[in-house]
Amino acid sequence: MKLKMILCVGLGLGLLAGCASDGGEKAPVAAAQGDSATNSLATEKEEKICKVRAITGSRFKQKTCMTQEEWDRMAYETRKMLDEDTRSKPTNY
């Protein structure tokens, strides 16, 4: 009984620690000032655009922030999925 409780607590803490970590996606801080100038240009280029989206099946809305490239890619993937779904259905019911 105690072993199960210890395992559950350990698993829960492991999951929480995994959710709290950033996954190492952040770029290391630049030491030189020349690098900081190029980093500031890159961050200006990749400015996040936030939009409020309705969630299907919920009264709540969700705020989503992505770069313009990510928004364009998501729109393309959505159009592609809908186009494939429409083409795969039979026209004569």
Secondary structure as GFF3:
##gff-version 3
##sequence-region A 1 93
A	DSSP	alpha_helix	2	20	.	.	.	ID=ss1
A	DSSP	alpha_helix	33	45	.	.	.	ID=ss2
A	DSSP	beta_strand	48	54	.	.	.	ID=ss3
A	DSSP	beta_strand	61	67	.	.	.	ID=ss4
A	DSSP	alpha_helix	68	88	.	.	.	ID=ss5
###
